[in-house]
Amino acid sequence: MNYEEKIIEYPPVHPGTDRTFIRFYEGEPNPKAMLLGGCDEMPQRVFVTDTTVSSLPCMDEFTAEFGTGKGAAANSVHKRRSGKDILVILGAGEPFKTIESVLSIVAAALDANGQRSTVFVGIGGGVITDMTAFAASIFKRGARCELVPTTLLSMVDAAVGGKTGCDFGSYKNMIGSFFPAQKIHICPEFIKTLPQSEYRSGLAEVVKTALLFSAPLFDKLESNPGILDGRGKSEFAPLISEMIRTCVSEKASVVEQDLTEKGMRMLLNLGHTFGHALETCAGLGKVAHGDGVAWGMARAADLSERLGLCTKEYAERVKRMLRSYTWETSEIHPAMEGKGSAGDIARTIFGAMKKDKKNSSSKVRFVLQRGVCDTVITEADEGDVLAVLGAER
């Protein structure tokens, strides 16, 4: 069949902003002072948080501006006592990371007569920051966005770099966009408000970043497992500050060079191919993201050894360090026990990997290592993957 072709040339779609300002705060968190100051000419803000964060004592003055406080209902919208701002409160946790939640943010903004100049401000962990930024990216084809990460995981990873989105069905982050925030407000003292499980989950992303980019930080973490239970101790305060700033700096450097994950940004997925598949197969929300990533790093270490990329000594060093932080490193994660034979479980997880959005063919791509700060991206055969998942038991 014959055809004629016309070409339309245009620049790439703008991702919302051409730069991000990251502010590091000292002292106790004060969201009211951080976010509600300024002149009357400030643009309208759509603040988004969840029931857990809205109940924190440090949020009392902020939520009082919207006539709400502790015990605010999920999926509720509150108008500020003065001005055009609104506050959207969603349910907390991975089960609420859905397209319905994203659309509820959009609906609230529309009901409040939001414009493209409206700023969407997410205050919370990775679930809230991901969904708020996604809502901003699709609202009237792109509004503006600021983020206030309140968990360690969101400070060192989720809020930085412009990945937005939500889960779809049983698969993590299958819907989304690249849409960096204009401002990120980081207050490390927020981590003192976290349940131990959330803090531990964030530490996994810190270890990942250290393995990828900072041998000195990895050495310090390896030598100081007491930081797991010592976030409130003054002796660990310098290390906590260092690890947050190092992770932000290293991720920012990667994102500046590869925003849309066409090259080196793929390195940041160390442990994630295994980890996301585990989260999917166990049931979203059953395994914390950081716990999944830590287990995934152990599996990646074993796969690296099996493929001859690293020595047995290096793989054992990584797993020993992970175990010292109480993360699971066995071939079959306890969350999958009772879901079939070892072979069945391995094949189930491998099947989930093949649906991962990062894979470009029928093969599965992995981020593997020869050593600390010596990382490669490669594909592995099904048999090798199944073996490190315990199929040969």
N, C-alpha and C positions, 0 to 999 in steps of 0.2 A: 504494500500500500504506500503510495506517495504522500509526502507531507511537506509543508513549509514550516520553518521555525523562526520565531522571533525571540530575541533575548532581552530580558529586562535586567539591568544592572543596578544594584543599590548596595549601600553599606550593610554590614551585619546588624541585626536587631540589637538595640542598646539594652544592656542588662540592668537598667534601673539607675545605676550610678557609675561613675568612673573612678571613684575612690571611696575608701571606708576609713573613718576616723575611729580609732579604738582608744577609749579612755579607761585608765586604771585608777580606781578609787581606793583611798585608804580609810580605815575605820569602819564602824558599824554601817550596814546598809541603810540608806534613807531614800527610798524611791520617790517620796514627795519632793525632796530637795533636788534629786537628780533629774526629775522629769517634769515637774509641774511649775518650776520657776519660769521667769521670762516675761515678756511683754504681752499685752492683750492682742497684739497682731500675730501671735503664733498661729500656724495653720492648725486645722482640726486634727486631733489625734484619736485613733481607735486603739485603745489599750486592750491587750489580750493576755489573760493569765488563766490559771486553773484553781480549783477549789483548795488544793494544798498550799500553793504559794500565797493566795489571797488571805489565808488564815495565819500567816506568819506574823508575829508581833511587829516586826519592822515594816509591815505593810499597813498597819492600822491607820496612820495619818493619811496615807495615800488613798486607801479605800473609803475613808470617811468623806473625802471630797466627792465621792459618788453615792453617798448615803447608804453604804453597805459596810459590812465588817465580817467578822468570823461567822462561819456557817452559811455564807452565801450559796445559793443553789447553783448547781451546774446548769449550763446552757441558759444563763440569765444575762441580761443587758441592763446596764445602769448608766444614766446620764449624769454628768458632772453638775454639781449644784450651780455653777456659773460657767458660762461659755458653751462651746460646741462639742467638747470631748465626750467620749463614751468609754465604758469599760465592759468588755465581754469576758465572762467567766465560764470556762469549759470544765468538763470532767478531767480528772488527773490520770495520767498514765498512758501506756501504749495502746490499750483498747480503744481510747478516744482519738487516736491518730488516724482519722478517717476523712474521706472526701466530704462526708456530711458535716463534720466539724469545720472543715475549711469553708464550706459554703455557708455555714451559720455565721462565720465572721464576715463574709461578703454581704450576707443579708442584713446584718446589723449595720454595716457601713452604709448600705443603700438606704435603709430606713432612717439613718441619721443625715441623709442628704450629703454623703461623702463625695468628694471630688478627686481628681487626679492629684491635687495638691495635698490631700489628706495623708497623714503619716500613720502607718500601722506600726504599733510598738508591742513587741512580744516580751513578756516578763515571765520567765520560767526556764525549764529544762529544754532538752533537745526537741521534745515533742511539740512544745508551744512555739519555740523559735522557728522550727521547720514549717509549721502550719501557718504561722502569722506571716512569715516572709512569702510563702506560697500564695496566700490570700492577697497580699499586696501586689504580687507579680501578675495576677489575673484580674484584679479589680480595675475595670475600665482600661484594660490593656496595660496596666502598670502604674501603680501609685508610688509611694515612698515607704521606706522601712527603717526602723531602728530596733535593736535587740538589747535586752537586759538578761544575760544568762545567769541563772541562779544555781545551777548545778556545776560540779567540776567538769563533767563530761561536756556540757554545752559551752563552758568557758574555753576549754582547751581544744574543742573540735567542732561541735555541731553548729555553733553560732558564727564561726569564722569561715569564710570562703564562699558563701552564696549558694550552697546547695539547699534547696527547699523541697517540701513535698509531704506526702502522707502515704500510709500503707493502703493496699488494695486487696481485699479478700485476706488471704493468709500470707501475702508476700509484702516484705518491707520496702517502703519508699519507692513503689512502682509508679507513682504519679508525682510529677514535680517539675521544677524549672531551676535554672541558674539565675539567681537574683540577689546580688549582694546587698547587705544593709548599708545605709549611709553612715550610721554610727553604731558602735557596739560599746555598751557600758559594762565594764568588768569590775565587780567588787568582790575580791577574794573572800571577804568575811562571810559571804553567803554560804560558803561550804560548811560552816559550823552549824547551820540549820538543817543539814541533810541527814536523813536516816543513814546508818552505816552502810547499808546495801547500795545506796545511791553514790555515796562517796567512793566506795570500793569499785563500783562500776566505772566511775570517771578515771580512777587511777589506771585502769587497763589502757585507756587511750593515751595516758601519759607515758606508760611503758612502751606502747607502740611507737610513739613519736621519738622516744629516746633510742629505741632500737634502729630506727630509720636514719636519724639525723644527729644524735648527740651522745657519743660514747661517754663523755664525762657525766652527763645526767644519768645514763643507764648505770654506770658504776656507783653513783650515789644512791640510786634507788635500790640497787642490788645489796648495798651495804646497810641500808636503813629500812628494813621491812617494818620496823616499829612505827613508821609514819602511817601505816594502815590504821592503827588505833591511837595515833598521837596527834591528830589535827588540831587539838586544843592546847597542845604543849608548846611552850615558847621555844624549846630546843629545835622543833621542826618547822617553825615559822619561816626561817630563811629558805629552807628547801622547798616548802610549798609555794612561796612567792617565786622562786627560781623556776620551778617546774611549770607554773602557769605561764609566765612570761616567755620561757623557752618554747613551749608548745605553740603559743600564739605567734611568736616570731617565725618559727620554722614553717608553720602552716601558711602564714601570710606570704612568705617567700615563695613557696610552691604555687600558691594561688595566683600570685602576680604574674607568674610565667605560664600558667596553664589553668585558666579559670574553668573551662568546660571539659576537663578531664580527657584531653586527647593524647596526652603523653605522660609527663612525670607525675602529675597529680594521681595517677593510678597507684603510685607507690603507697599512698595513704591508706590503701585498702589491705595492708598487711593484716592477716587474721580475719578479715571481714567476709571473704568468700565462704570459708568454713562457718564463721560465726553467724552470718545472716541465714545460712541454710539451717543451722541448728535452731535459731529462733523461730523460723518458719515451721519446721517439723515438730518442734515441741509445743507450738501454739504461741502466737505473739503475746508477749507479756509474761510468759512462764519463765523465761530465762532473761535476765537483765542484759541489756546490750553489751555492757562492758564484760560481763561474765562470758558471753558468747564470743566476743573478740579475744579474750584471754585464752579460752579453749581453742579458738581458731589459730592463735599464734603458736600454741603447742603443736597442733596438727600441721601447721606450715613448717615448723622446725623439723618434724619427723619426715615430711615430704621432701624438704630440702636435703636431708641426710640420705633418704632413699634414692634421690635422683643424683647423688654424688656432688651436690653443690656445696655442702658444708660437712664438717667432720661430726662424728658422733659426740665428741666432747663439746662442740658448740651447741648442738641440739640439746644435750643434757643440761648445759649451763642455762639456756633459756627456760627449759621446763622446771629446773630447780628454783630459779628465781620466781617463776609464776606460782609454784607451789608454796613458796615462802610467804606469798600474799594470799594464800588459801584458795587460789583459783584451781579449778579442775583441769587436769592435763591428760587424763586417761583417754584411750581411743573412743570409748563409748561414754558419752556424757550421762550422768545420772538421770537427767531429765528425759532421756530416751529409753531408760530401762523399762522392760515390759511391753515395748512396742514391736516385738518380733525377735527373730534370731539376730545375731551379730551381722550376718550377711544382709538380712532384710533391712536392718536399720541403716547400714552403710549405703545400700542402694537407694533408700528413701532420701537420705541427705544428699547423695550425689544427684538425684533427680531434681531436687530443689536448686542445687547449684547451677544446673544447666538453664534454669529460668532467670538467673541473675542478670540484671540489666547491663552489667559490665562486660558480659561475654558477647563476642561478635560473630561466633560461629557455633558449630555443634560441639566444639571442644570447650573445656573449661580453663579459664586463665587464672593464674595464681601469682601473688606477690610472694617471693621466696628470698632466702638470704644465704650468703656465703659466710657472713659474719656481721657484727655490729657495724652499721653504716655501710654495708656492702650488700646491696639489694638488687634483685633481678625480677623481671616480669616474664613469665613463661607459661606455656600450656603443658598439661600433664595428661598422660593416658589414664583411662578409666581404671585400669587394673591397679596402678600405683596409688590412685586416690582411694580406692576401696580398701587397699591394704592398710593405709594409715588411719582409716576409719574403723578398723577392727574386723573387716570381712574375712580375714585369714585365721581368725580365732578357731 
